[in-house]
Structure formats: structure tokens, C-alpha cells
Amino acid sequence: MKLTKKALLTASALLCLAAAVHADDKPLYKVVDGYKVDSETMKGFRTWRAAACDRCHGANQEGMVGPSLITSLKTLSKDDFVKTVTNGRLDKGMVGFSTSPQVMQNINQLYAYLKGRSDGAITRAKVEEMPAP
């Protein structure tokens, strides 16, 4: 079966949309124009910056000393993400953030921001908050 370019683009859009939804059918993140995000996802970006995750994972989440989160979050479950951020992976050089109130209070938002980057829905690392409806 040969798919047209339009069919492939439609299928790709549906896959991206499906990846952006929680199991409870609530959107994980909202993004417009590739860089304007909802207020909760913006909290995730701010947490990323405050925790200085870019020092190891790179300013664009593509990896440096630490792995690419763009790649990792394609297969890493949310539970494993939370566990890794909370406890760290000292054997790999990652510290845990269990004592960081900002990270722990915004861990779901941090996951949403990074998942949006990994899904390709958020097309640049620096985002802006979209205007409220």
C-alpha cells in the first residue's frame, strides 16, 4: 500500500497528538507555532532553567556530558523519568533533585516540557507562554 505525502503528514500529526495526551485524556502540553506553550508547560521550562539541567544535557536537550533528553524521552516512561530526576543516577554522574522544592513541585510540568521537545511539538528549547484564551 502506497501512502500519499498528505496521508503521511496526517498520520504523523495524529501520532504527535496521541503522544501529547495523558492516560486520563488530558493534554500533557499545549503548543502553538512550535514555541508558544501553555502556562503549566512554561513552569516546566522555568524549572529546567532554574535547575541548570542544560549544564549536562545541553541547551537544546540534545546531550553533552549527560544523554540527549530528546532521544531518551522517546522511550523513557514518566515513572522512570520521575524516579531518575528524584533519585539521580550517581553511577552515570547525575545528582538527584529530591531536595529541590522547585523541581519536585514542578516535576510533572518539567516532564511535559521535555516530552514536548522529544515529541517534536516544541521545536525550540526556549519557549514563550502563549496568551491566555
C-alpha positions, 0 to 999 in steps of 0.5 A: 500500500502506497501512502500519499505525502498528505496521508503521511503528514496526517498520520504523523500529526495524529501520532504527535497528538496521541503522544501529547495526551495523558492516560486520563485524556488530558493534554500533557502540553499545549503548543502553538507555532512550535514555541508558544506553550501553555502556562503549566508547560512554561513552569516546566521550562522555568524549572529546567532553567532554574535547575541548570539541567542544560549544564549536562544535557545541553541547551537544546536537550540534545546531550553533552556530558549527560544523554540527549533528553530528546532521544531518551524521552522517546522511550523513557516512561514518566515513572522512570523519568520521575524516579531518575530526576528524584533519585539521580543516577550517581553511577552515570554522574547525575545528582538527584533533585529530591531536595529541590522544592522547585523541581519536585513541585514542578516535576510533572510540568518539567516532564511535559516540557521535555516530552514536548521537545522529544515529541517534536511539538516544541521545536525550540528549547526556549519557549514563550507562554502563549496568551491566555484564551 
